Amino acid sequence: MQTTRLGLGILAATALLVTACGAPGTPATERSADATTIDAPLTKEDVAKLGDVTLRVWADSGDKATLDHYVPRFEKDFPNVDVQVTIKSFDDLTKTVVNAMNGDNPPDVAQGNQGYQVDGALVQAGLVRPLDDVAEAYGWADDFEGYPLDQFRWNDKGTQWGSGKLYGISPVTQYIGVFHNERLLDKAGVRPPKTYEELEASLPKIAASGTTPIEFGNSDKQASMHLFGALAGRCQAADDVNDWVAGVKGTSFVDDCNRSAAGTLRDWVKKGYVSSGYDGVTMDDAAVRFAKGSAAYYIGGDWLAQQISPHGKQFGFTVPTGANDKRVITGGSGMGWHISAKSKSTEAAAAFIAGLHEADYAQALVDQVRVPIVEADVKAEDPLLDDDLVAARALLDDNGQTAYLDWSTDTMYDEFGSRLQELLAGRIGPDEFLRAVQENWSAFQETKTS
């Protein structure tokens, strides 16, 4: 089960990390000490040439179950490699991994986090090696075409993501969607919504039946970004959103779709469609409340199925279609796997990462309640996870994942979350909200070019 939240920001400033870790202005690729090239899938014999290897791996706690299963399999396939895994909480990992990778004895393999706060710092400082050769050797471009790879691409200076060299990869996807309680929808005479139009039309009917339409918990400000991203998906093109998050010149957050989404969210709160007291409830606790029957819908990350599924078989999950019958919603790959530029065991590290991405490992990921990106014949015993797999494939086929909005700057997590709190409370209007977000974005773009 994926417990990590990719949209979560950290307080580290990229510029300070670059100053500490490498010469500012020097391309990351020139600072990489790793000259090993991977030109074909690695065999047991290839890795055996390294002799006895201790492969040090840092990972997020959300990947513990997967690694508990995968590491013994990997060590059996590559018997000269002893894998030593360090598991850290999401906050701990994202706050310490840059300094660890800059240390004298860095992990050979470590997870980062997309966007400027972590991955940007790792790339700018030349702490992780490009993976383009590994991607070509293993044919990743065929399995992970477009956004699943682009979110791990950076320019040579490490100041612009979305294109350039590949520095990370993840075998799993995660995204925001709509959980529903079929019993409560039946009570209101409503069918599970297939479109945003049907979702919105169902809210007054559900409220009239005596049920709260949407459960919501926003104490850490993250859930409001998820809710906004879901609602904006009814009228957006994914490429436009991703261009803005990546900092493409000339893009803007101030547009009619975002204005409509902001106004609609505020209207939902005023009409009582959203559960009360949400600023004092965590995202996870809200999911548990939904699972216990507090509301008809919960709009949040698919990884929250682990809190919901144990409470019964009455739950379903989907991503509604919006403009042009396409699914567009916030999402991304799991936390990316990186290889240290200082590693002396690059072949073993590359083999370790590659094994997680093989099609024959996809079912094992599903068994660990993960959603693999690679297309494979997989089955889920849990009906809710099966819904998740179906929705994920449809979303990927529509190329509809939009980057987490706070990936856009090193301070956007706090800016976006705080401004949304003010919007939902009625202290500011949609236009002021849009302007504040865009001003934060513009100020950050200036720091990248100064």
TAJOZI-V514662 format. One record per run of one state. SS is the DSSP state (H for helix, E for strand, L for the rest). FROM is the first residue (numbers start at 1). LEN is the number of residues. If there is no record, write none. Layout:
{{SS/FROM/LEN} {SS/FROM/LEN}}
This chain:
{{L/1/13} {H/14/8} {L/22/6} {H/28/4} {L/32/12} {H/44/5} {L/49/4} {E/53/8} {H/61/17} {L/78/3} {E/81/8} {L/89/1} {H/90/12} {L/102/7} {E/109/3} {L/112/4} {H/116/9} {L/125/3} {E/128/1} {L/129/3} {H/132/7} {L/139/1} {H/140/4} {L/144/3} {H/147/4} {L/151/2} {E/153/2} {L/155/6} {E/161/1} {L/162/3} {E/165/2} {L/167/2} {E/169/1} {L/170/2} {E/172/10} {H/182/6} {L/188/7} {E/195/1} {H/196/13} {L/209/3} {E/212/4} {L/216/6} {H/222/11} {L/233/5} {H/238/9} {L/247/9} {H/256/15} {L/271/3} {E/274/1} {L/275/3} {H/278/3} {L/281/2} {H/283/9} {L/292/3} {E/295/7} {H/302/10} {L/312/3} {E/315/4} {L/319/2} {E/321/1} {L/322/1} {H/323/3} {L/326/3} {E/329/5} {L/334/3} {E/337/4} {L/341/5} {H/346/11} {L/357/2} {H/359/9} {L/368/4} {E/372/1} {L/373/10} {H/383/15} {L/398/3} {E/401/2} {L/403/2} {H/405/4} {L/409/3} {H/412/13} {L/425/5} {H/430/20} {L/450/1}}
